[in-house]
């Protein structure tokens, strides 16, 4: 059974996709620890609310309800405010 994740975000510009492309590799281990490997209900990155969860089928590509495609290489997909995505080394 697939567990659905839901969270409301304020209007803004967000990165949606594999978090490994939006979180700098030097911060990856810290984010995993801070979010309990994305299991925590309330997740943050650099003080911003995020939501990341595992995909049902691991790596691959996934379509949303508007037929946009999201490529996944880390087995997870999420939403991250653009102002903290790829902001470099902590």
Secondary structure, DSSP 8 states (H G I E B T S, - for coil): ----------SS-EEEE-GGGTS-TTTHHHHHHHTTTTT-SSEEETTEEEEEEE-TTSSEEEE-TT--EEEESSSEEEEEETTTTT----
